[in-house]
Amino acid sequence: MSGYTGYLDPAGAAAFSMLLAVVFSAAALAVRWRRDTGSALSTAPATAADSMLVGSRVVRRETLAWVLCGLYSLGTYGLMAVTTGFQFRLVALDEVYDVRAAYADDLAAGGGLGYLLSGQAYVVNAYVMIRALAKRAWPLFALGVVGQYLLYSTTGFKTVLFSIPAMVVIAVVLRRRRPRSGFPLLFGPVVLMVGSAIVDEAQGGITWTSLFSRRFIVTPGLLTSVYADYFSEHPVALWARSFTRFWVTSPYDTTPTKTIGQYMLPGSNVNANANLFADGYANLGAVGVVVIAAVLAAWLRVLDRWSRGLPVPVVGVLFVMSAVTLSNTSILTAMLSHGLLVATLLVAVMPRGGWGVLSPGEASALGKPERGQARRSFQRRA
């Protein structure tokens, strides 16, 4: 979008867009380069043992996964109980901003909840629901849904509510026999944006386009060009408000997100969050964009290895919402505050088998026999 925002001249916008295209392509190619076989991108039935070594003891993966989810849930809902409290109520989409403002005020007294909430909504509750679905444990599935709605009605975050249909869609798309095709993942968002525009035009509002177009595409694209414009003429931040703060002094009094917010709206205290590559540019210029692409590729390779043996839809469901946050935050923030880290740890320990309809391999093994097998079975009966 940098060519349409007016913050960069045409040549600068073209150069910056080319930089983003090159580094993102390089990250994608680095993930595929000499990739181990049997990764999460395989639809073959899981063959990995559902137990693993923890020290000198052999522990069932099922147990490890539930312990991780239980401890995380205890921390999230326990901290919520003593800070914001629980607000289980019906909240209309046009009322969420008031709820969100009240939650932000309460959160100021216990900011640690902000690091746990997204991981609970996008990863832990998602695991509870899909594992319960695979095991046909309907009370457990209902518990996951209730937990998800409790987070929505307390915080006012619409993405928490819409994460459930998003997970269903990604599971259906990735369950296809040939999940390597990226066409549904490219075509789907376009249909969603057009459909949102049609609905809003018919209703005379902006609710659906705000959620599906402005939030994930228009605003991050706009802000990325603003970051490029500002930090090409001002000192870079050198991650001095992040992991280098102990040995690097920031040239700014605020974080890059608030610096850009003040640049766009002087006198404001707005957090102008952009995407992972904009964050890299803010902190180290064009070199920072390359660094972030390398970090992205390294994380994806680790994820690919650790998720070996898991069905593709399961991995997709656990990561779809957390990965989407990379469009409007840094990769480090997405790791610590939006569930990428807990999801990565969870796929490393969770069971490889017993996923039922979410595993194409298991489904085919339990379905109709192959043609040759059916013929031999008929001949034996004859």
N, C-alpha and C positions, 0 to 999 in steps of 0.2 A: 504493500500500500504506500510505500514511501514516495512513489511518483505522483500521488494524488493529494498529498496532505499540504503541500506548499511550504513545508519547513526546509526542504532540500531543493537545490536547483536540479534541473533534469539530468545533468551529467553526474552530479553527486548522488542523486537517487538511484540512477542506473548502476553506478559503481557499488553502492552500498547493497543494493538488491543482489548483485552478482556475488559479492562477498558472502552474503547469507546463503545463497544457493550453493556455492562451492563448498563451504564448511559443513553444511548439513548433508550434502551428498557424500563428502568425505567421511563423515561420521557413519552414515549408513553403509558405505562400502567397507569401512573398518570393522564393523560388526560382522559382516558376512565373510571377511577374509579368513580363510583356513579355519572356519568354524567347526567345532566338534560335532560329530553326528550324534543323533539322539537328543537334540536340544528340544526346547519347548515348541519349536516350529515344525515338529514332526507329529503326524497324526497316528503313528503306530501305537498299539496298546502298550500301556506302561509295563515295564519289566523290572524296574528297580525295586529292591526290597523295601517294604514299608517299615523299616527300622533303621536306626543309625547309631553310631558310636558317640556317646557323650562321655568323654574321659575314657574310663575303662569299662563302662557299662553300655549294654545294648538297650536302647529305649525305642519304643514304638513311635513312629512319626505322628500318628493320630494323637497320642498323649502330648507330645511336644507342641503340636499346633494348638490344641485346646488350652494348654497351660499358658502359652503366649497370648492367645486371645483373651483368656480369663484375666490375666494380670493387667493387660492393657485396658480392658473394659472396667476393671476395678478402679484403676487410676483415673480414667476419664469420667465415669459417672460419680465416683466418690468426690473428685475435685469439683465437679459440677454441683453436687449437693451442697457443698460448703461455701460456694462462691455465688453462682448465678441462681441456684435453685432449679427445680423442675417446673416447666410450664407446659403441661400436656393439655392442649386445647386446639380447637379448629382455627386455623389461620389462613385467611384468603391470600391469594398472591399479591393483591394490591395493598395488603396490610403488613407485609413483611418488613418494610422499611422502618416502621415504628418499633416492631419487635427487635429488629437488628440494632437499632439505636439503644434500646434498653439493655440488650445483651452486651453491647460495647461498654456501656457505663459500668455494668456489673463486672465485666471481665477485667477492668482496671484494677480490681482488688485481688485478682488471682490470675495473672497473665499466663501461668503455666498451662491452663486449660486450652489456650490457643494452639499449643504445640501438639495436643492430643486429639482434638475434636475431629479434624479432617481424617486422620488415620482411623479413627473409630467408625466414621460414617462411610468412608470410601473403601476401607480394607477389612477391618475386623467384622463389622456387621455384614458386609458382603460375603465374607467367608462363612459366617454363621448361616446365612440364608442359602448359599449354594451347596454347602455340605449337608444341611438339613434337607434340601431338595433332592440331593443325590441319595440320601438314606431314607427318604420319605418320612422324615421326622417332623410332622406338621406343627406340633407345639413349638419346637425349636425354631422353625421357619417363622411362625407368628411372632415369636420373641424378637427375632431380628428385625422384622417389619416395625414392630412397636418401638424398638430402640431407635430405629431410623426416624420415625415420625416424632419421637420425643426430642431428638436433636433438632429437627426442623422447627417444631413449635417453640422451642426454647431460644434458638438463635436467629430464626428468620432467614436462614440461608436457603435460597431456592434450589441451589445445586444439590443439597442433601436430599431433597424430595425427588428431584428429577434424576438422581443417580440410579434409582431402581429401574425405570424403563431404559436408561442408557445401558445398564448392565445386561438387561434382557436382549437388547438389540445387538450388542457386541457379541454376546454368546451365540446368537442365531447366525450372525455373519461368519464368525470364526469356526462354526461347527461344520461348515461346508467341506466337501471332500478335497477341494483344492484351495486351501486358505491362503496360498501365496499370492493370489490375485489381489491387488490393491484397489481394484475398481469400485467395489462397494464402499470402501472407506473414503474414497474421493467423491463418489457420486452422492452418497448418503447425506453429507453435510450440505451440499448444494440444494438437494430436495428439501432438507429441513429449513434452510434459510428462505427459500421461495415459499414454502408452505406457511412459515411464520409471518412473512410479509402479507400473504393473502388473508390469513386469519385476522391480523391486526387491522388491515384495511377494511375488512368486513365489520369488525367490532368498533372501529374508530379509536383504537388504543395503540400502545407501543409495548405491551407486556411481553409478547412472544419474540418480537425482533430484538428487544433489549436483552433477553436471556440468551438466544441462540446466535444472533448476529453481532450485535454491538459488544457483548461481554467477551466473546472468545475470538473475534476476528477484527472488527472495526477498531475498537479501542486499543488492543495491543499493537495493531499495525500502525495506528496513528502515533502512539507513544514511542515506538521503536524509531521512527523518523525524528521525533523530538530529541530522543537520546543522542542520535547520531549528529544532529545539528548542534546541540549544546556542548557535548563532550569533544567534538572536533575543534572547538574554539576555547575550551576551558580545561583546566587540569583534570586528569582522570583521578578516580577515587582510590584506586589501588587496594580495594577490599579492606580499607582501613576501618570501616564500621562493621566488619565481619571477622573472618578468621585471622587476618593480619593485624588486628587492632593492638596487639601486645607489643609490636615492634615497628609499626608504621603509623605516622601521624596523618590524619585526614586533612586535606586542604579545605574541607567544608565542615560547617557546624552541624549538619544534618546528614541523613542517609541520601544516597542518590535518588531514591524515589521521592523523598520530600523536596530535594533540590529541584527536581524537574517539576514537581507540583507548584513550587513557588515561582519557577520560571514561567509556567503557563498561566498561573493565577497568582500574581504578586500579593503577598500578605496572607495567603492561605496556609493551611496546615495539611494539605491533601497529600496522600501517598499515591503518586502516579506510578503504579506498578506496571511494568512491561514484561517482556518474555525473557527467557534465559540468555539469549544472544544480546539483547539490549543491555542486560546486566553486565555481561562480559565487556561490551563496548564502554559502558560507563566506568568500569574499573581499570581497564588496560587498553582501551582503544581497539583497533583492528586485531592486535595480538590477543587481546582478551577474548574476542569472538572465537579465535582459533583454539585458545585454551579451553573454553567452555565446550566447544565441539569435541575436543579430545576427552574431556571429563564425561560427556554424554556417551561417547563411544565406549569408554572403559566401563561405565555402569551397565550399559546394554549388554556387553560381553559377559560381565559377571552374572547378570540376570539370566542370560541365555544358558549359561553353564549350570547355575543353581536350580533352574526350573526344569532341568532335564528329566524326562519321563512324565511330566505333567501334561494333561490335555491342553491344547491351544485355547479353547474357550475359557477354561478355568483361569489361566494366566491373564487372558484379556479382561475378564470380569474384575479381577483383583487390581488391575493397573489402569483401567480406562479413565477413571475420574482423576486419580492422582497425576497421571501423565498429562491430562488436559490442563492442569494447573501450570505446566511449563509454558503455556502460552501467555501467562500473565504474572510470572514470578521467576526468581532465579532458581537454578537447579539445587543449590544448597537449601534454600527455603522450602522447596518442594520436598526435599529429602526429610528435613527435620519437622516441618509443620503441616505437610499435606499428604503424608502417608507413603511416600515412595520408599523410605527406609524400612518401615515396618512391613510393607508388602514384600520387599526384597528378602527380608529375614524370614517371613512366613513361607514363601515359596521354597526356601532352602530346607525347611523342616516338615512341611505338610505331606500327607500321604499321597502316594503316586497312583493308587488304585481306588476303586469303589466310587467312581464319579458318575456312573449311570449314563443318563442322557447327555451329559456334558462331555462325554468322551466318545468320539466317533469310533475309535478302535474297539472299546468295550462294547459299544452298541452293536457293531457288526459281528463281534464274537458271540454275542448272545442272540443274534437275529437268525435269519435264514441261512442254511448251510450253502457253501459254494455248489456250483452246478455239478462238478465231478463228485463231490461228497454225497450230494443227493442221489445221483445215479447209482453209486456204489451201495448206498443204504437201501435203495429200492431193490437192487439185485440180490442183496443178502436176504431181504424179507421174502423175495420170490423163491 
